[in-house]
């Protein structure tokens, strides 16, 4: 951190560097240093500038040519304005930097005076970037400052007031490359150390659209009350270091190092529609948080008109200027306001009658301050207090803004005719012709309730179409759900409507209530589009509680026709929020997924008002006709730049709109052109809400399910809907045999599915990819574009393999027998080691999917420790795993099979080496075993386990005993699995109690295929790879000498040679080629008795890799000698 001084207060500023590229080729420029004759006196001023008092929220342009004094004196304040809201467009320009993160590493000499500083010179823009640069706090001070610079030519500028070349250092890139080096004493008073910044992917200052829209909303909150509204007309961006860092370079008094005016260059390049809009720049300038050009400074069409704010002052930025109030402040300058402390206590002050004279700016958040014989107007937007404390304009300031705009910027007032209206869709009057079916509808209203609707003549002020409505808390058919009423629109001929000309659907309405009713109801807006004419509807909606007065006036309901992924929607009536509702996918009971609101293909839209169960209504509801809902007119507003995103649905829509005799041929053509089925279409900007565990950082594609057949009904059940054949129906294009349905597909997802037509199940004849579903059957599989089938599922003939052994166990308590299969890892027979063990429930299903391939590959890849697996099938699955036979099955495992395995095989002692794995109910019994027999099983792998209701209590009780058991849990679930939230609750309980738990979730359903594919995740967590050692093994002395086969064999790149010494001996182990020539002596010296291991890395005595082939290895130990072969593969 480097300390700057502003108005006598030290602020810590973290230096960040940015760059920006224009939309097009950059102009050529010459790399010329500024002219520098004798400049010692001026250079001293550079150091002085660093310590001068500056304004904390330096913003307006009084000191610059842009901020000329008011030419005509103070305004007349007794103006009468048209009450119509003036709508002012804002063109936002985001200036940011992108490139490498460059470090300046400098150190000053030990002279006991402040005499040196540094800065960065930008050759392209001919300006210092961080003027007035940085100094040093004490003798010998050294530090590194890092920030982003775009690719280009720069110089590290160093100045030494003593002329002794007192600073040394270097400039480095993000990967540590030295770009330039400076040696102390190699210059006198100054130097420019040239360097070239490389390209890179670091960025700074690039604001998201959501932040920019929040700034617009904030401006509306401040200015709406006196007749001005703002809307985002455009957002563009540029990458430029000079514009970003040195936006306020005109403030610099740099003498011989004269900087080019960066704001002027930026404004001349990027401002648009100057006369009729605001040009609002976001930059990285730090000496001035913002700047606004006064309206009288230039002719109203001059491109210099505009303002800039530091990106860090945007909503969500850096405290205490993190609420966007800098933008409100600078818009005030742009519209003609001075600071409240302008001219101090001297007339005319800020030229506003009702703001008191103020001696100096106020900082922080004072409760009051007295100056100029009166109390300052604390909280005024035109002071310098923190964002949290900025609250208001005065009435006189509002009048001054009106005067300044009418006098100097009259073109801005042209928005007072509400130019945002694109078209009037409907006027609610009897004589108004319309191609709409003005359909009144009532949802969940009791049939006996009378509802009236009438059209009155409309004059846009008092006329309306009105409904007198009786609401009840519930209804006979749907108690507790409330009731709704409203009006909907669709064309008489059922053709689609084009709403793409505007960005906002605007309805004038009011709701009148009886005095005894609660002052809130619910407002719902629904828009239905149909991407394919004979296809599915996409439903988009928003709903929010509305606050009402018993005497209500007309209110404009504005619905941006731009979908947002939001779950919390803003209230509209009497809320002061101008943006209106945000549409999001309509999930309430709908079976269709949404991805793009086709504004040019709208089928219908509805406005509903209802009680929806909100509030404490009188018993039996409200009196008849006690609520009056009125509509005035409906318009399409805000000209849009909407562009339809071309997609596969367009191809289907084209077929739908073709003559019926041509459709089948078109279907045949398109089906023959697709690469695979279902057809996976990459997409961007899909609107998806995920409310599960940890796996919500996902991109999505569209999966198009295409089925050919002559049926009356076709659906596509699968992983996503619990294999329900009555949901997820496909659409048919008349005149063809094509049935189709799009569905949102997670890029990393994979699902099982089938087709269900007219009561029968069908495989997909166009898809040859299948996998095991939840029931153990093989069914069709669809993969997202980034899904990778786990390679460990595939048999690998280049590695060593484990061995399977079968036996049978009989349970007297269960009264049945079952086969048990044991997997032993590669090399088990020739090893002396003990191994961890995993008990797999549903062992038959794991064997069907070749679990031995998974274990062989994971062990060979050294991803898991070599282990033993015991695979046990169920006989009465539901009862044994999760029902009345759970305890008896657990006794079979812990009382019979586990002791047998421990006695027969070399299994490590201790519950931390024993795991129990299972899926679904198999996961349930795995948890049951560990929670009840934690002396046997200390590790659990639960794949989407069903959770018994008492498990949370059981783990809580275990955590409170004197010596809690050492339990470790791996839990996994899936997005389209109704067990997900039960697993999440159990995970939360475990974590709150301090247990070790790893939870993962995946875009899949409750299917065996995902369980098999994720064995690596669970096993790597429970038994991560560890090299076998004798630390935990039987350390007894061998009975005889022995040389074992190397492992692995064949091998690459290394192998282990194991041998046995029954007594101390001199041991020589040598590697030979097949010609008998010595390649490498692995061991040559005296060793104590025991089981031994040596490794060979396939190199010779010089450390050079040896070639592929067969080699001999021999051992000499006392009188014992033995030779074996091994093979090296590359």
N, C-alpha and C positions, 0 to 999 in steps of 0.2 A: 504494500500500500504506500502511496505517496501523498503527503499532506499538502493541500492547497489552502489558501486563506481567502474566505469570502466574508465581507462585512465584519471583519474582526473575529469570525468564528472559523475554527478548523473543521473541514469536512473531509472524511476519508473517501477517496475516489479510486475505484478500481479501473485502471486504464484498459480499455478494449479497443482494438483496431479493426476497421472494416474497409471493404472495397466495393466498388460498384461498376458494372458494365452496362453501357447503354444498349438499347435495342438496335443493334447494327454494328457496323465496323467502327472502331475508334479512329478519330482523326490522327494523322501522323504528327509527331511532335519531336522537337530536337531536345537532346539531353544537355541543356545549358544551365550552368550554375548561375545564380544571381550575381550581379556585379558587386564587388566588394573592395572598394579602395580603403582608405584609412577610416576605420569605423569604431575605434576603441570606445569613444564616448557613447555612441549609440548602443554598442554591445552591452555596456554597463546597464543601460535602461532595460535590457532584456531581463537581467537579474532583478531589477527593482520591480518590474511588473509582476513578478511572481508573488510579491508580498504586499502589493497595494490592495486596499479594500475595494472589493467589487460587489455588485449587487447579487444577492443570493438567488433570486429568481429573475435574472437579467433577461429582458424579453423584448420590450418595444424598441422603436427605431429612432428615438429622439436624437441620438448621437450620430446618426448616419444620414446620408443623402436621402434614404428611403423614408425618413421620419421628419419631414419638413414641418415647421410650425403651422398651426391652423391659420390659413390665409384670411379668413373673413370674420374673425372674432367668434365669441361664444354663440351657440345656437339659440333660437327662439324656442321656448319649451311649451307653449300653449298650443300644441299641434293636435288636430283631430284626425285619427287614423281610421281607415276602413277596418272593421273587425275581422275581415277575412285573414286567415293565417297565411303568412308569406313562407313559401317553401323554397329553401335554398339548397341546390345540389352541392355536394362536396366531392371534389376529385382528389383522392388520396394518392400520394407518391411516397413509396417506401424506399428510402435510400439505405442500402446495407452493404456489407462487405463479405466477400467469399474468397478464400484462398488458404495459404498456409499460416500456421500460428508461429510467428517470428518472435524471438527473444532478444532483447537488448540487455547485454551483460556488461556493466560498467563499474569502475572503481576510481575514486578520487585520491589524490595524494594526501600527505599528512600535514599540509599547511593548515594552521589553526584559524583560518578565515574562510567564510563562504565566498567562493570565487569562481565556481564552475557550474555549468548547466548543459543540458543536451536536449535535442528535439529531433524530429524526423522530417526531412525534406522530400516532397513528392514531385518528381520531375515532370510527370504527365500533367499535373494540375498546377504546378509552380506555386506551391504553398507549403508552409509548415503545417504539420498535421495536428500537433498537440501543443501549440503555442499557448502560454509562454514557456513551455518546456518543463524540465524537471531539474532540480538541484540536488544537493547532497546535505545530509543533516549533520554530519560531524566528520572530522579528519579520518581518512582511510575508509569512509563509508562505501560499501559495495552492495549492489543488489541487481536482481534480474527482473525485467518487466516484459511480460509476454502479451501478445495480441495478434489479431488477424490482419494480414495485409493481402490484397489481391496481387496476382502476378504483375510484375513491373519493376521499374528502376527507381530506387530511392537512395537517400544518403542519411547516415547518422551524423547530425550536426553537433559538434562539440565546441563550446566556447570557454576560454580560460581568461579571466579578467587580469591575471598576473602575467600572462604571456609565457607560461612555463610548460605548456602542454601537459597539464596536470591530471588528465583523465586517460585511463587505458581500458580496454575491453574488447568485446567482439559482438558480432551479430550471428545468431544461429537459427536454423530452421527447426521444425518440429521433430525431425528425426536426428537432430544433433549435428547436422552438417554446418560447418563454419562458413558463413557467407562473406564475412569480412572481419579483419583483425586490426585493432588500433593499439599502438605502443606509446606509452607515456614518454614525453619528451621528443616525440617525432614531429611536433608542430609547435607553434608558439601560441597565438591568441585564439585561433579557430582552425577547424578543419571540417571538410565534408568527406566522410568515409562512405564511398559508393558501395551499394550492394543491390543485387537483384533478388526480389522475393519470388520463390517458386510457386507453382500452382498447388492447390490443396483443396480439401473438402470442409475446412472449418468455416463457419459462418457466424455473424453477429448482426443484430439489428433487424432481422427478418421477422416482422410481426405477422401473426396469423390473422385471417379474415375476421375471426370471432372477436379479437381484441379491437380491431378497427371498428366493427359494428358496435361494440360496447362504447367506444368513444363517441360515435354518432348518437347513441342513446343518451349518453351523459349530456351532450350539448343540448339535446331536446329537453331534457329535464330542467336545464338552466334557462333556456330561452323560450320555450313554448308559452309560458304564462304571459308573456307580453307580445305574442303574435308572430314568432319566428320558429319554423321547424326546419330541420336539416334531414337530408337523406343521402346515402352513399351512392353517388352517380357512377364512380369508377374507381378502381384501384390498380395502379401499375407500380413498377419497381425498377430500380437501377442499381448497379454495383459501381461505386466510385469512392476511392479513399478520401480525396479532397473534399467532395461534397459531404461525405459522412462525418469526418473528424473536424473539418475546418469550415463548417457551414457559416460560422460567424467571423470569417477571416477579415471582413472589412473593419472589425473592431481592433485589429492588430496595428500597432504603430511599430513597424519593423524596419523602417528606414531603408538602408541599402538592400535589405532582404525583403523587398516589397512583395507581398503575396497577391496573387490574383484573387478577385472577388468570387468566392465559391458560391455564395447564394445567388449572385447575379448569373453566373454560368448555369447553375442548376435551374433557376427559374426560366431563363431564356430557352432552355432545352426542353422543359417538361410541362410547363403550365398549359392548360387547355381551357377553352370557354371562360376566359378571364372575366369578361363583363357580367356574365350571368351565373357565376358559381364561385365557390371558394376553392383555392388550390392549397392543400394542406400537406406539407412535407414532414415525414418522419426521418430524422437523422440521428447521428451519434454525437453531436456537439455537446461539450461539457462545460465550456466557459459560459455559455448562455443556454439556459434550459429551453428557451423558446424565443420567438420574435414574430411580431405581427406588423405588417405594413399599413400605415394609416390610409384611410380612403381618399384623402385629399392630396397625397404625395405625388401622384401621377395621374394622367388621364385614365379613365376607368377601363380602357382596353389594353393598358400597358402590361406586358407579361410579368413585370416585377411584383404586381399585386399578389399577395399570398402570405403564408406564414409557415414557420417550422417549429416543431417541438422535438425534444430528445425522445427517442423511442422508450427510454426508461421511465418517462412520465406518463405513459399510456396506462389505462386501467390494468391493475395487476403488476405494475412496474416496481420501481425501487422506492421504498418509504424514505422520507415522508411525502413524496410527490408521486404517489402510486395510484391515485384514484382518477387521473385524467383531468384534474382541475387546471393544469397548465394549458390544456387546449381551450377550456372555457375562458381563461384569462387572455390568451392570445387572440381568440375570436373577438373578444371585447376590444382590443386594440384595432383589429382589422375593421371593426364596425364603428370606430371613432372614439373610443374611451381612452383617457389617460389613466395613469396610476392615481390612486387616492392621495398619495403624498406628492403629487406633481407640484413643483414650485414651493414646497414646504409651507410655511406660514404666510407666504406672500401671495397677494392677489395676482391672477385669478384662480390660483389653486388648480384643481383638475377641471375647472369650468363647468361644474355641475352644482346646482343650487343647494341640493339637499344632502350633499356629502360634506362633512366638516373639513376645515383645513387640517393637514396632518404634517407634522414636522419631518418624520422619517418613516421608512417602511417598518411594519410589524413583522416579526418572525415567530417561528414556533406556533404556539396556540395560546396566546394570552387571553385571560378572561376580560380584561379591559386595559386601556392605556390612555393617558391624558397628555395632550400636547396642543399647542396653539390655542390655549384657553378653552378647550372643550375636549370631550371624550372622542377618541378615534372611532370610526365605523368598523369595529372588529368583525371579521368574517366576510368583508366585501371581496368579491371575486377579483377586484383590481388592486388588492394589497399583496403582500408577500408571505402571508401565513401558510402553514402546512395545509395540505389537501383536506385533511380531516376537519379543518375549521373553516373552510370556505363554504359560505351558505347562501349568498344573496347578491343581487344588484339593488340599487336604490331606484325609486320611481324616476328621479331626475336622470339617472344613467340610461334608463329605458327611453326617455324622451330624447336624450342626446343621440342614441343609436338611431331612432326613427329619423331625426333631422339629418344625421350624417349620411344615411343611406339615400334619402330622398334628394339630398343636395349633390352628393358626389358619386353615388353608385346607384342611380335610379333603375338601371337595367335589372338589378336584383329583385325589384318589386314586381317584375312581370310574372313572377311565380304566384302572385296574389290571386290570379284567376284560376288557381289550382290546375296548372298545366299537367299535373301528374295523371289526370283522368285521360285514359285512352279511349274508352267508350262507355256509354251508359247501357248496361245489359238489360235492365228492367226497371220500369217505373210502376209503382203499385197504384194503378188507377184503372177505372173501368174501360176508358176509351183507348188505352194504350195498346196498340197492336204488338204482338210478340209471337215469335215462333217457338216460345217456350210453353211447356205445359206447367202453368203455375199451380203446382199440386200441393194442396194443404194436406198434411199428414199428422197423425197422432199416434204416439208410441206408448203402449201400456196404459192408455187411459181407459177407465171403466166405460163400458158401452152405454150405461144409463146416464153418463154425464153429458150435459149439453155443451156444445162448443160452437160458437158463432164466428163467422169470418166475413168481413165486408171490405170492399174497396171504396175509398173516398177519392175525390179529386185531389190531385197532388200538385202542390206548388213548391216543393222542396223545403218548405218551412213548417207548415202546419198540417198538410195532408198526409194521409198514411193509409196503408192497408192494415187492418187491425183484427186480432183474434181475442175474444173474451174466453178465458180458459178456467176450468176448475181442475185443480191438482189434488191428488191424494198422496199420502206418504207411500202407500203401496197400491197394489191392484189385486183383483180377485185371482188372476192367473199367475202373477209374479209378485207375491208379497215381499215387501222390503226393498224392491228395486227402484221404487219411485216411478214417476211418469214424465213423459216428454211431449212436447208439441212443437210444431215448427212448419217450415215451408221448404219445398224442394223443387229443383229445376231439372228438366230433361226435355229433349226435343220430341215433338209429337211423333215424328217418323223414326225415333230411336237411333238416329245418326249421331255421330260424335261431334263434340264442340271443340273449337280452337280458342283457348284462353292464353295463348303464348305471347300475345302482344303486350301484356302487362305482367308486372311482378306481384301485384296485390289485388285481391278481391275485397271490395269495400262495400259494407252494408250499413245503411243508416237505420237504426232501430231504437226502440225504447221499451222498457218493461215497467209497468205500473203495478204497485202492490197495495193491499189494504194495510192500514196502520198496525194491525195486530200481527202481521206476518213477520217472520225473520227476514232481515235485509240481505239475504243472499240466495242465489239459485245457482244453476249450472248452465253454462253455454257450451254447446258442442257444434263444431263445424266438420262436415265430412265431404271430401271430394273423391269421386270414383273415376278412375281412368281405365281404359281398355286398350292395352298395347296392340293386341291382335283382334281384329273385328269379330271373328267367331271364337275368340278365346276367353281368357279369364279376365276378371276385373281386379284391379289393384285399389285398395281402399286406404285413403290417407285421412287422418283426423286429428283434431285437437279438442281438448276439453278443459275447462277451468271454472272454478267458482267465481261468480260475478257479485260484486257488491252493489246493492241497490238502495235508493232512497224511496220513501213512500211517494214522493212527487219527483218523477224522473223526467229528464229532458232527453232530446235526441242525442244519441251517441254513435260515433262512427266505429264500427267493428272492422278492423283491418286484418286480413289474413294473407301474409306473404305466401305466394304459391311456390315456395322453395322449401323442400323438405329439410328438416333438421333432425338429427339423432338426439332427441331430448326426452327425458322422462318427467321433468317438471316444467309446466307450461305457465306462462304469465297471465294473470288476470287482466281484463281489459277495462270494463266499465269503472269509471271513477278511480282508476289506478294511476293515471298519468304516464303509463308506459305506451309509447307511440308505436312501437314495432308490431303490436298485436300478437296474435297467436303464432306459434311455430308448428307447422305440420310435421307429423311423424307417422310411421307405418301404423295402421290400425290393427292391433293384435287381438282385440277383444273377441274371442271365439271364431276368428276368421281362419280358414285353412289355406289362404293364399299368402305367399311371401311377396314382399315389395322390394323393388330395387331402383326404379326410376319413375318419377311422376311425369308422365307424358302429357304436358300441358296442352299439346295440340290434339289430344285424343280423349277428351273428357266426356264421360257418359252422363254424369249427373253430379249435383252438389246440393247439400242440404244445410240448413241452419236450424238448430234445435234449442229450445229452452226447456229445462225441466228441473224437478226438485232432486231427483236421483238419490233420495235418501238423506240429503243434507239437512241438518237443522232439526229443532224440536217443534214440529208442526202441531197445531191443535188436533185433538183426537178426531179421527175421521177425515182429516184434511182441511182444505180451505173452502170457504163458501163458494157457491156456484157463481161463475163469471166474476170472481174476485180478483183475478190477475188478468191484466190486459197487455198483450204483446203486439207491438205495432211495428210495421216496416214502412219505409219511405221510398228509397231507391237503391239500386244495386249497380255498382260501376266496376269497371276494370281500370286499375290505376298503375302508374309508374311504368313507363315504357321499358321494355325488357330487352336484354341481349340474349334471350333464351335460344339455345341451340339444342335440337334433339340429338342425343347420342346414338349414332347408328349401331344396330345390333341385330342379332339373328331374328328377333321378333319382327323386324321390318320385312325380312324375307317371307315370313309366314303371313304377315299382313298383306303383302303384295299378292300372294296366292289367293287370300280371302277376297280381295277386291277385283280379281280377274274373272272373266266369264266362266261359268261353271263347267263348260265343256273343255276348258284348257287346264283346269286345276290339277287333275291327276297327273298329267304330263309334267307339270311344274313340280309337283311333289316328288315324282320319280327322279327328276333332275337334281333336286336339292338333296335328296337322300343319298344319291350316288356320289355327291361331292364332299360329303362329310368324312372326316378322318376316323372317327370312332363314335361309339354309342354307349351310353348317353353322350350327346355332344357337349363338351365342356368349353364354355366361352369366357375367356379372361375379361374381367371388368374392373373399373375403378369407381370409387364413390358409392358403393352399395350401402344402403341404409339398414344396418343390422344392430339389434340390441341384444346383448348377452348379459345375463344376470346370474352367472354361475360362479365358479371358483376363481382360478388364477389365469386361465387360458384365454383371456379376452383380447389379446393383442394379435388380431388375425385379419388377413385380407380375404376377399371373397370373389368367387366367380359365379357364373350362371351355369347350372346343369340343365340341359334340355332333354327331357324324357320323350322319346319318339317311338310310337308303336303303330304297326300296320295291322289292320284286321277289321272284319265286318262284325262289329258288336254294337249292342245298344248302350253299353256302359263300360268304361275302362277306368281303373284307378291304379295308382302306384304306391302301395304300402311298403314299409320298410323300417329301417332303424329309427327314422325321425318321428314315427307316429305309432310305435308299438305294434306294427304290422296290422293296422286296422284297414281292412279292405273297403270300408265305407267312406274313407276320407281321401283327400288328395286326388280328386278325380281329374282325368284328362279331358281336353276339348277336342271335338272333331270338326274338321273343315268340310262343310257339305260338298258332296260331289267327289269326295276322296275317301281313301281308307286310312288316312293319317289321323292319329290321335297324338296330342302334344300337351306338354306342361313344362314350364320353366320352374326352377327351384334354386334358391340361393345355396351355393356350395362353398363351405370354407376351403381355402386353398390347400390346407394341410389335412383336410378331412377325408374320410372314406366311409362309405355306407354299404349295407346290404339292402337289396330291394328285390321285388318281383312285380309282375303285373297281375291284376285281379280284374277279370272281365266276365260280366254276366254270371257271377257266382262261381267261377273257376279260376284256379291259379295257373299262371304261365311264366316260364322263364323268358328272358329277353333273348330272342334268336339272333340279335345283332351284336351281342356282347359275349365274349368268350372268357371273361375274367370272373372268377367266382371265389368264394371264401366261406368259412364256417360261420353260421349265424348263431343267434342266442340259444337255439334249440339243438345245436350240434349238426344241423343239416347244411349242405352246401347250397348257396344261393348266389345270385349275381352281385357283383361288387362294382361300385362307381367310386372313382378317386378324384380328389381335387387336383388342380394343375401342379401343385408343389408336394403332393404326397409321394413318399418314397417307400416302397415295400421293404420291410426290414430284411437286410441281406442274410442275417443269421438264421432265417427260416430255411434256407436252401442248403442242401447237402453239399459239402466241400470235399472233393476226393483228393485234395492235396495236403490234408491235415490228418493228425491222429484222431481216432474216434473212441468214444467210450463203449461200454458193454452193458447190455440189458439182461437181467436175470428174472425169471418168473417163479412165483410160488403161490400157494393158496392158504388163506387163513379162514378158520371157522370161528364164529362168535356164538357162544351158548346163550348169552343174554339177548342177542338179536335173532338167533335161530337161523342163521344163514351163513353161507360161505362166499368168498370173493377172491379173485386173483389179485396179487400184489406184485408189481414190477419194480425192480431196483435198478437204477442207473449208476454205474461206477465210472469215474472219469478216466480219460486216457492215461495209461501207465500205472493204473492202480495196482495190478498184479505184481509189477516189478518194483514197486516203491515200498518204503517203510513208513510213509507218513500217515497221519490221521487227518480226517477231512471234516468240514462242516456238512450238515445235512439239511435238505429241504423236503418236507412232506407235502406232496401235492394231492389235494382233494379233487374229485372229478378226474382222477388220473387217467381214465380211459379216453377222455376228450383230449387231454394233453398229449397222449400217445398217438391219437389219430392225427394230430397236427405235427407229429415228429418232434416232440420236445427234445429228443436226443440231439437233433441237428442244432437247435438253439444252444444247448449247453456245450456241445463240442466247439462251436464257433466262438462263443463268448469266452471259454477257457483258453482256446488257442490265441485269441486276440488279446489275452491278458486283461480282459475287462472285468472278469469275476474270478474269484479264487476257485481252484479245482474243488468240486464238491460232489457229494453223493445225493441222489434224489430217490425218494420212495413215493411211488405213484399208486394211489389207492382209489378204486372206483366205488361209487355208491351202489347199494342194492335198492334201498327205498329212499331216494334222494331227499325229498322234501322233509320227511319226518326225521331222517338221520342228521341232516345239516341244520335244520331250523325248526324242528317240531318236537314231538313227544319222545323221540328216540335219540335226542342229542346227547344226553348223558351216557347212554349205553354205547353209542358210537365213539364218544370220547374215551370210554374205558377200553374199547377195542384198540384204539390208537395207542394210548398211554400204558395200558396194562399188558398188551400182547405184542403188537407190531413194533413199537418203539424198543422195548427190551430185547426182542429178537434181533433187530437191526444193530443195536449197540453191541451185542455179543458176537454177531457174525461178521460185522464189518468194522474197519478202523475208523470210527467216528469220534471226533473230539468231544471231550467231556464239557459240561456246562451249558445251561439254557441259551447263553449268548451265541452258541454255535448251532442251535437247532431252530429252524424256521418252519412255519406252517403257511402255505399259500393256497388261495382259492378264489373263485369267481362267483359273484352273486351269492346264492346260499352257501356255496363253497367258501366264500369269504367270511360268511357268518360263522361257520364252524371253526374257521381258522382263528377268528377273534375269541370265540368261546374257549378254545383250547388254551390260548395264551393267558386269558384273563382268569381262568379257573385252575390251570396247571402251569403256572409260570415257572415252576421248578423244572419243567420239561422243555417248554417252548418259550424262548425269550424274544423271538423275532417273528413278525407277522407281515404277510403280503396279502392285503385285501383289495381285490380288483372289483370295484363297484359292489361292495358287500351289502347284503341286507343287514340292517342293524336292529338287534333286539332292543326293546324299550328299556331294559334294565342295564344296558352296557354303560351308559353314562354314569349311572349310580355306582356301578361296580368299579370303574376306573377311579372314580372319586374316592371310594372307600380304600382302594389299594394305595392311593397316594398318601393316605393319612396314617398308615401303619408305621411302626417304629423303623423297620427296614423295608422301604418300598421296593418292589421288584424292578430289575433292570429290563424294561420292555422298550422295544424299538418298533415303530409302525411304518409300513409303507401303505398308503391309501391312494386309490385311483378311481376316478369316475369319468362320466362322459356327458357331453352337453345335451344330448337328446335322450337322456336316461332319467326316468322319474325317481330313481334312487339318489340322484345327485345331491339334493338338499339334505337328505338324511345323513349322507357321508360327510357333508360340510359341517353339519351340527356336531357330529362325533369328533371330527378333526378339531373344531374349536374347543371342545371340552378337553381333549388331550393336550392341546397347546396351552390352555389356561392352567393346567395342572403341572406343566413342566415336562411332559413326556417328549421324547424324541420322535418326531413324526415328519415324514415327507408326503405331501399331497400333490398330486398332479391331476389335471383333467384335460380331455382331448375332444376334438370335434368328431364325435362318433356316437353310435347308439350302444345299446346293451348287447354287445356281440362278442362271440368267442374270438373272432379274427383280430380285434384290437387287443384282447387279453394276451394272445400269443405274441403279437408284434411288440408288446411292451414288457415282455419278460426281462429284457435287458435292463430296463429302468429300475424295476423292483430288485433284481438280483444285485445290480451294481451298488444299490444303496444298502442292502442288507449284508451282502458278502462281497465288498469291493476286493479287487485283486490284491493279493499279498503273496510274495514268493514263499514257497514252502520252506520251512525251517524245522530244525529239531528242537527248538526251544520248548515247544509244548508236546513233543513226542516222547516216546519211550527211549531213554538214553542208555539202555543196556548195551554191553559189549557183544559184538557178533561172535558166533561160535567158530567161524572159519573165514579164510580169505575169500574174496569174491570181487569180480568185475561185472557190472551190470550193463545192459544195453543203454546207450546214450538216449537222452530224451530232450527234445523231440528228435525223431529220425524218420525220414529225411528232415533236414533242418535248414533254416536261413533266418537270421544271420548268425545265430549262436546256438549252442547246445550244452547240456549238462552231462557230465560223466560221474556216475556214482560207483563207489567201491567200498568194500568192507575190510577193516583191519582188526583181527581178533587180539593183536598184541602190538606194542610199539615196534616200529620198523622204519628202515630207510626206504623211501618210496620214490620211484621214478615213473612218471607217466609221460609218454612221448607220442606225438602224432606223426605218421608216415604216409607218404603217397604210395600208390600201387607199385612203384618201382623200388620201394624199400628205402627211399631217401627221407631223412629226417626233415620234418616241416616245422614242428614247434615242440619244445619241451614245456609241458604244462605244469609239471611238479618235479622237483628234484631235491629231496631233503628228508630229514627225520620227522616222523609224525607219530602222535600218540594213537592208541587203539580207539576204535569207534566207527560209526557210520560216516562216510566222507563224501563230499561232492566237489568237483572242479568244473569250471566252465571254460569253453573254448569259443572264441569269437571269430573263427575262420580266417585268422591271419597267420603269417609266418613269423620268424624270429625278428624280422625287420619291421613288423607291424603292417605289412602289405597284405591286402586281401588275396586269398588263394582262389583258384578257379574251381568251377563246378566239377564234381566228380566223386569217386568213392575213395575213402581214406581209411587207414588202419589206426587204431589206438591201442597201446600196450601198457601194461603195468608190471613193474618189478618191485616186489616187497619181500625182502629176505630171500627165501628160496622159492617164493610164489611168483609165477609169471603167467600172464594170459593176454591174448590178443582178440580184438573184435573189429568188425567193419561198421562204417557209418557213411551216409551219403549227404553231400552238400548240394542243394538245389538253388539256382538263382533265376 
